Amino acid sequence: MTALVVVLVTLVPVLAGAYAGWRQGGRRMAISVASLMGAASIAGVGVSVGWSWPFGLLTPFVAAVLAIAAVAFALRRYRPPVPSRRERAFGAVVGTLAGTTLAASLWLAAAIGEGVVAPAPETSAAPGQRGFAQELVRTANRGFVRHLPWVGELGDEVEATVAILNSSEDARRRLAEGRQWQQLAELPSYQALLEDEEVERDLESVRNGSVLALYRLQRNPHVVAFMREPTVQEMIPDLRPSVLVKEIEGYETGAE
């Protein structure tokens, strides 16, 4: 049943992309795909340089969406010649690839959303006890997303992130102790986080499944200042979720 739902949901953007490519032709579809790639580059560069004004940590992604909207508005005035059958066929191929990428992106976003909204259990759930939504995104990643060459290991990292978000608080605490993250508590920016009542309220709201509170948190100046700390930046390269989740699984099964 889960696999069937994944197939049906995945086919919608793939077939829509193929149809749009056939209607528009290869030239227009190529422009659309190039604009998406450009927007992705804007987001990537923005994240790498720590661009956070005016929308907080989401600023690079907001800029990417605005860039896509600007290109879409400009294309409204562009009237290419009627595409030939060969151009339509090429457009269908490009559209299929774009639709496949969109489907993978939606599954990744769904996985992250499910991990954020689902409250962390006191103890880890066994594989047979997973909720339908969690099993759905897990099936989508292992049966579809991870097999796309241009996505690579991103799907596995997102799945690991979801597993960490849904792990027990005790396992996450032991992970922090094992990696000596306690030193972060000595940073002035961390102390400012603890003293910020708004941060405390939003963290509690996030634990209860509020995505809006998560948006407010990433804009909070104390959160941004903490993420920009040199000590935090030095730790980020070693924070691959696929590595951390193995340590968490060890703590949850009682292995040291």
Salt bridges, closest charged atoms under 4 A:
GLU87 OE2 - ARG27 NH2 3.81
GLU135 OE1 - ARG130 NH1 3.79
GLU135 OE2 - ARG138 NH1 3.71
GLU153 OE1 - ARG240 NH2 3.21
ASP156 OD1 - ARG146 NH2 2.82
GLU157 OE2 - ARG240 NH2 2.74
GLU159 OE2 - ARG138 NE 3.80
GLU159 OE2 - ARG142 NH2 2.63
ASP170 OD1 - ARG173 NH2 2.46
GLU177 OE2 - ARG173 NH1 2.91
ASP196 OD2 - HIS222 ND1 2.83
ASP202 OD1 - ARG216 NH2 2.75
GLU204 OE1 - ARG207 NH1 3.12
GLU247 OE2 - ARG179 NH2 2.75
GLU256 OE2 - ARG174 NH2 2.70
